[in-house]
Amino acid sequence: MYRTKRKYFRGKKDKNLHAHHIVPLHAGGSNDPDNIVFLTVEEHANAHKLLYETYNRWQDKIAWQMLSGQIGKEEAIYIAQKNSDKSWMKTPEGLELMKQAKQKAREEGRYPEPWNKGLKKENDNRLQKSSQVAKQYMAEGKLHCIGNSMRGKEFDNEHKNKLSYKAKNREKVQCEHCKKMVIKQMYVRWHGENCKQNEK
């Protein structure tokens, strides 16, 4: 199935051929010439289909479906983002990288501040108007408060005990500045880089 075109690797290759990694980069492959062959679009699609059927990797499935025209670029990006491993984002290094990226985007004007940041109903006409409309819709029955579905509902003791157990046994982390043990959500919001005792 593979049609090796080594002579094209360092020079200009045929525009109708695709560079295909025999061992994909997502599986630990490299850009070494011995790991690359040049295939037609149909051959490239079939190569990734074979890899997907053999190893069941979602990256090969996306590549096969894109090359065969089953999905478009936008859908492929959505599927890749949905399936990719985001655990690194919760590490201190990942949080710092995301903070730097957000700051850079703000400086370049690609991350605009929310229009309602820092505003209150007392001093902004738009918020007052939206509040009045919401109250009117609720009075007319067009809009229901989110809490209404649970309001007045009583839980049995077993359910209460489960909720209490989960709340008490949530995983906690220690803030490196104030040394408090807090749940992860509290750490991200109020501790770490945002801690009041952080000298930075």
Secondary structure, 3 states (H helix, E strand, C coil): CCCCCHHHCCCCCCCCCEEEECCCHHHCCCCCHHHEEEECHHHHHHHHHHHHHHHCCHHHHHHHHHHCCCCCHHHHHHHHHHHCCCHHHHCHHHHHHHHHHHHHHHHCCCCCCCCCCCCCHHHCHHHHHHHHHHHHHHHHCCCCCHHHHCCCCCCCHHHHHHHHHHHHCCCEEECCCCCCEEEHHHHHHHCHHHCCCCCC
